[in-house]
Every structure is written in structure tokens, then in C-alpha cells.
């Protein structure tokens, strides 16, 4: 992604959590085209978890089965996740499936936005694990290519996963709409960020 686009996404994701929720796209499609693309289906709304408490990664010794050992959503992050869900409902967008990394910040983002969530190991962070990166990225690309027209899914994951799959940067609570293509890399239709 060009540096200007990355700055635009950062600015949009850092916008105040009040006022109308608008989706702005900086890649390939205006916001209304993203809504129409989601309605048409055959795509994934790929999101990075919402804003967390300060830090990078997780504390030493964290455990996936104990949220108190992880870096979790902040109050603004919980509000952002709720706003993502409100935006989707306002546009009549109901995902056929909501999948998430097992990390609490991802599960909580998905649950606050959409209610039901299914943890999926392919969306788990693989920070620093090259073999896992290759295996999980291939699984995501394959799964994206099987979503039929008329349906879309929401996948909530981590920055490393989004970059590996799309080559794009997404700030916390932002992401993109992707289309899977059998035997080919996913296509990024447009960026997603609420402001």
C-alpha cells in the first residue's frame, strides 16, 4: 500500500468514536461500492481486531485460554467493535459466518460487532513462525475462494495475518474486503475503516 494510503487508514482509524459511522475506502472502491460488493457476496470482510490496551504482542507466558494473560481490547476498542456491528446492521449486512482468531481481542471484537463467533485456528497469530504463516495463509486463500455469491463472511484476525494474505496494512479495527480466486492470490476489493 502506498505511504499516503497507510496514513489515511491510520487517520481514519484514530478518528473520534462519536458522530456518524462512515466507511471510507482508500483502495479500489468507494464506500458504497464496498457495501454493494458485500451484498453481492463471494467475499470476506477481513478485519484486524479493534483497539487494544497499549503494547505490542502479548505479555510473556500468555495463554489463549486465559484472557487475563493477554493484551485485550481497550474501552475505545470495545466501542469501535460495537460501531462496526452497528454499521453493518444499518446497511442490512448480515454475514453468513463470523470467524475469529482464538486471541481474546479478536473473539471480543467479533462478538461485540456481530454476536456469534467461531474461533478458527487459521486466523490465529503466527508472529515469527514462518511455517505457520505459509500454512495458515494458504488455508485462508483457499477458504476465501469457496464463499458463494450471495454470502459474505467476516474474519477477525491480526496484522501479520492480513499482511501475509493481502500485502496490505490495516490499523486496529480496520481491514479490507477480499475476494478469493481458486489457485490465485486473493484480490483486495477495497479497504475498510470507520471514521
Residue, then its C-alpha position, 0 to 999 in steps of 0.5 A: x500500500x502506498x505511504x499516503x494510503x497507510x496514513x489515511x487508514x491510520x487517520x481514519x482509524x484514530x478518528x473520534x468514536x462519536x458522530x456518524x459511522x462512515x466507511x471510507x475506502x482508500x483502495x479500489x472502491x468507494x464506500x458504497x461500492x464496498x457495501x454493494x460488493x458485500x451484498x453481492x457476496x463471494x467475499x470476506x470482510x477481513x478485519x484486524x481486531x479493534x483497539x487494544x490496551x497499549x503494547x505490542x504482542x502479548x505479555x510473556x507466558x500468555x495463554x489463549x485460554x486465559x484472557x487475563x494473560x493477554x493484551x485485550x481490547x481497550x474501552x475505545x476498542x470495545x466501542x469501535x467493535x460495537x460501531x462496526x456491528x452497528x454499521x453493518x446492521x444499518x446497511x442490512x449486512x448480515x454475514x453468513x459466518x463470523x470467524x475469529x482468531x482464538x486471541x481474546x481481542x479478536x473473539x471480543x471484537x467479533x462478538x461485540x460487532x456481530x454476536x456469534x463467533x467461531x474461533x478458527x485456528x487459521x486466523x490465529x497469530x503466527x508472529x515469527x513462525x514462518x511455517x505457520x504463516x505459509x500454512x495458515x495463509x494458504x488455508x485462508x486463500x483457499x477458504x476465501x475462494x469457496x464463499x458463494x455469491x450471495x454470502x459474505x463472511x467476516x474474519x477477525x484476525x491480526x496484522x501479520x495475518x492480513x499482511x501475509x494474505x493481502x500485502x496490505x496494512x490495516x490499523x486496529x479495527x480496520x481491514x479490507x474486503x477480499x475476494x478469493x480466486x481458486x489457485x490465485x492470490x486473493x484480490x483486495x476489493x477495497x479497504x475498510x475503516x470507520x471514521 
